[in-house]
Amino acid sequence: MMKIFSLLFVIYLSSINIQSSNAEIDCTIYDNDLDAVNMNPFYVERSQASYPRTFALYDYTLKVTELSIVDDVNPSSSIFCVKNLQKLQLINTNLTILPDIKNFQQLTSLLIQTDNGIIDQHLPSEFGQLRSLSDLTLSNIKNLEDLPNEIEHLIDLTSLTLQNMPNFNKIPDESIGKLIYLNRLNLIDLPNLSNIPSTMNNFQLLQQLEITKTNINNLSLDNLMSLYGLKISFNSILKTVQITNMLKLYSIDIRNNNELLTLTLQNLSSLQSLSIPSNTKLISLDMENLSAISTISITDSAQLKSIILKKFSKLNTFELYSLSNLELVSFENTPVLSTVTIKTSPQLKTISFVDVPSITNLDLSGCQLTTFPESILTLKSLVKLVMTSNQLSELPLTLSTDLPNLRILNLVNNKLQGNIFQPPLVYVRELYLSNNSLTSIDGIGKHKSLQRLELDYNRISSIPLEIMKLSPTLMRMTITYNLLNHIPFSMTNMRSLNTFNAGYNNISLNERAYIRNLFQKPPMNVNFN
């Protein structure tokens, strides 16, 4: 008996909706807003909760200003007679959108989320009569394909979110272009949407824009003068992105666009936050006149081949890690750039510096460079240069004169052979040359500023007596795993030397014992194992 009653009740509700969809609802049968709300076949609470639930807010005159229906799947079409509504939420209901929606002349906020396939492919034209609407969210509406042209009349709309609608494919260009007060636009999980509105430039008050999981192929955004935050993510066929001439854009997040090939950013004078991870096919990154950004870090873009940066007036730090296909990096007119780190980019062939006067730290570790990049010699402020794990076999003859401020040079694990560098590096204080193929350090005495010298894992057979010329400066020297058979006894008189390690060489046991005893007299940490 109970099952029969339930079935008849559902048939009754369906008949009401069918009748309502064919004719205008007679709202005169309800005494007031609350009377219309009470026609729903479920309990409607009066107070609002912190979590989504069904409730209505009304005043002493029984005017309902806010209505939320959550998980009550068969609301009555009588809600279209609640004419004083200012905020309406329909979450997981079976309510279709009737032409009577025009009754909501005071409605400012509308959320429709999860319609269970009830709403048709098109919204009624009367949707455009919601003249007071400022916030519209349509989410998880399975059949909806577009917005009506009459949306052009929603001139007070400031926020529009279209989300998780598998069949949605069209935003009317001319109509939406008239929504000039739009402040926030979210296009999320719309797999059939292939174009953004061509009238986007009308949105000169737009501050937040998100384009995620769409079918857009090419994206060009220009001259949105109020845009502050931009997110572009998980767009499966997006190949090119161009973002230009936005004076207030502060934050960009472009990630997980797996087909993205080229990214161009130009004239974004307020940009301070830039995140572009996991665009796995990105080949070209061209950035110019991003005058406010201070740090750039790029990771997880394995196909990236070229990066060009121009006119970064505040860029201080630039970091790249593990870009296995990177071939070219160019810096031009970056006046305060001080630290550049490009690690593990084995295909790097060209690195260019033009008008980059302030670099003090440069790390090109693991780039498999076979020749020393000449543009490095223009970095007159360079203090620390790290080029470990490359394939360098020689250095420029003018290194010391071209880089007068160079104090730390790390060339561990390269292909340096024969004698240590000549002409000498007269300004370098720390020199790291382990894991090379050096056979001699003749001329070491002319490297007159050395304080730390590391020569482990080479093929050096002797330490020349001229090492004594470094007595005023040299504080630490390691020369383990070489071919030494003798240590100059006079090194015990190197007054600044406090650490000396010559272990794992060919020094006899007797000489090691004698040297160990000899070097105990000055306060020096020695190792001759």
C-alpha positions, 0 to 999 in steps of 0.5 A, spaced: 500 500 500 505 504 501 509 503 495 502 505 491 502 511 495 509 513 493 508 511 486 502 516 485 505 521 489 511 521 484 506 521 478 502 527 481 508 531 482 510 530 475 503 532 472 504 538 476 511 540 473 508 538 466 502 542 467 507 548 469 511 547 463 506 548 458 502 554 462 504 560 466 504 558 473 498 561 477 501 565 483 495 568 485 493 562 489 499 563 494 497 568 500 505 570 500 512 567 499 512 562 505 505 559 503 509 558 496 515 555 499 510 550 504 507 547 498 514 543 497 513 535 499 519 536 504 521 540 510 524 546 509 528 549 515 528 556 517 535 557 520 541 557 515 546 552 517 554 552 516 553 546 511 548 545 505 541 543 507 534 545 505 532 552 509 528 558 507 529 565 510 523 570 511 521 576 515 515 578 519 511 579 513 513 572 510 517 575 505 522 569 503 529 572 501 533 566 501 531 559 499 536 553 499 534 546 496 539 541 497 538 533 496 530 534 496 529 532 489 522 533 487 521 541 489 514 544 487 514 549 481 511 553 486 518 556 488 517 560 482 512 564 485 517 566 491 517 573 488 521 576 493 527 571 493 534 575 493 538 568 493 536 561 490 540 555 491 538 548 487 543 543 489 541 536 487 534 537 485 529 535 479 526 542 478 526 544 471 527 551 469 521 554 467 519 561 463 516 563 470 523 564 472 522 571 470 518 572 477 525 573 480 526 580 479 529 581 486 534 575 485 541 577 486 544 570 487 543 563 483 546 557 484 544 551 480 548 544 481 546 537 479 540 537 476 539 529 474 538 531 467 532 534 468 534 541 465 533 541 457 539 543 452 537 550 452 535 555 458 528 559 457 529 566 454 526 569 460 532 567 464 534 574 461 529 578 465 533 576 472 535 584 471 538 584 478 542 578 478 549 579 480 552 572 481 550 566 477 553 559 478 551 553 473 554 546 475 553 539 473 547 540 469 548 534 464 544 536 458 545 544 457 549 546 451 549 554 451 546 560 454 541 564 451 542 570 447 538 574 452 543 573 457 545 580 455 540 583 459 543 581 465 547 587 466 549 587 473 552 580 473 559 580 476 560 573 477 559 567 472 561 560 473 560 555 468 562 548 471 562 541 470 557 541 464 559 535 459 555 538 453 556 545 454 559 548 447 557 555 446 557 562 450 554 567 445 559 572 443 555 578 442 550 577 448 556 576 453 560 582 451 555 586 454 556 584 461 561 589 462 561 589 470 563 582 470 568 581 475 569 574 475 569 568 470 570 561 471 570 556 465 571 549 468 570 542 466 567 544 459 570 539 455 566 541 449 567 548 449 572 550 444 572 558 444 572 563 449 568 569 447 571 573 442 568 579 446 572 578 452 576 585 451 569 588 453 570 585 460 575 591 463 572 590 470 574 582 470 579 581 476 579 573 476 579 568 470 579 561 470 579 556 464 580 549 466 578 542 462 576 545 456 576 543 449 580 550 447 586 549 442 589 556 442 588 562 447 590 569 446 588 574 452 590 581 451 588 588 454 584 586 460 586 592 464 583 590 471 585 582 471 588 580 477 588 573 477 589 568 471 588 560 472 589 556 465 589 548 467 588 541 465 586 543 458 587 537 454 588 540 447 591 547 448 597 548 444 598 556 444 597 561 450 599 568 449 597 573 454 599 580 453 598 588 455 595 587 462 597 592 467 594 589 473 595 582 472 598 579 479 598 572 479 598 567 473 598 559 474 598 555 468 599 548 469 598 541 466 596 543 459 599 536 456 599 539 449 601 546 450 607 548 446 608 555 446 607 560 451 608 568 450 607 573 456 608 580 454 607 587 458 605 584 464 608 590 469 604 588 475 606 580 475 609 577 481 607 570 482 608 566 476 607 558 476 607 554 470 609 547 472 607 540 468 606 542 461 609 536 459 610 538 451 612 546 452 617 547 447 618 555 447 617 560 453 617 567 451 617 572 456 618 580 455 617 586 460 614 582 466 617 588 470 615 586 477 616 579 478 622 577 482 623 570 482 621 565 476 622 557 477 620 552 472 620 545 473 616 538 470 617 541 463 621 536 459 620 538 452 621 545 453 627 547 448 627 555 449 626 560 454 627 568 452 626 573 457 627 580 456 625 587 460 625 584 467 626 590 471 625 586 478 627 579 476 632 577 482 632 569 481 631 565 476 631 557 477 631 551 472 631 544 474 631 537 470 629 540 463 632 535 459 631 538 452 632 545 453 637 548 448 637 555 449 636 560 454 636 568 453 636 574 458 636 581 456 635 587 460 634 584 466 638 589 471 637 586 478 638 579 476 643 576 481 642 569 481 641 564 475 641 556 476 640 552 471 641 544 473 641 538 469 639 540 462 644 536 458 642 539 451 643 546 453 647 549 447 646 556 448 646 561 454 646 568 452 646 575 457 645 582 454 645 588 459 645 583 465 649 587 469 648 584 476 649 577 476 653 574 482 651 567 482 651 562 476 650 555 477 650 551 470 651 544 473 649 538 469 648 541 463 654 537 459 657 543 456 663 542 452 665 549 451 665 555 455 659 560 454 662 566 451 657 570 454 659 569 461 665 573 460 660 579 460 658 578 467 662 583 470 659 582 477 660 575 477 662 572 484 660 565 484 660 560 478 659 553 478 659 548 472 660 541 475 658 535 471 659 538 464 664 536 459 669 542 459 676 541 457 679 548 457 677 555 459 677 562 456 684 565 456 681 572 459 677 569 464 681 572 470 681 579 466 674 579 464 671 576 471 675 581 476 670 579 481 670 572 481 671 569 487 669 562 487 670 557 481 667 550 481 669 545 476 668 539 479 667 533 474 669 536 468 674 534 462 680 538 464 687 535 462 694 537 463 696 543 467 692 547 471 690 554 468 694 559 465 694 565 465 692 564 473 686 566 476 689 571 480 682 573 484 679 567 485 679 565 492 676 558 492 677 553 486 674 546 486 677 542 481 676 534 483 674 529 478 678 531 472 684 529 469 689 534 471 696 531 471 700 538 474 699 544 478 705 548 476 704 555 476 699 554 482 703 560 486 701 565 481 693 564 483 695 568 489 688 569 492 687 562 493 684 560 500 681 553 498 683 548 493 680 542 492 684 537 487 681 530 489 681 524 484 685 527 478 692 524 476 697 529 479 704 526 481 707 532 485 706 538 488 711 544 486 715 548 491 711 554 489 705 552 493 709 556 498 707 562 495 700 561 497 702 561 504 699 568 506 692 566 503 691 558 503 687 555 508 685 549 506 687 544 501 685 537 499 689 532 494 686 525 495 686 520 490 692 522 486 699 520 484 703 523 489 709 520 492 712 526 495 709 532 499 714 538 500 716 538 507 716 546 507 709 546 507 709 545 514 711 552 514 705 555 510 702 559 516 695 560 513 694 552 512 689 549 517 687 543 513 691 539 509 688 532 506 693 528 501 690 521 503 690 515 498 696 517 494 702 513 493 706 516 499 711 511 502 709 508 509 716 511 512 714 518 509 707 518 511 710 517 518 715 523 518 710 528 514 705 526 520 710 528 525 712 534 521 705 537 520 704 536 528 708 542 530 704 547 527 696 547 529 694 544 522 689 538 521 692 533 516 690 527 513 695 522 509 692 515 510 
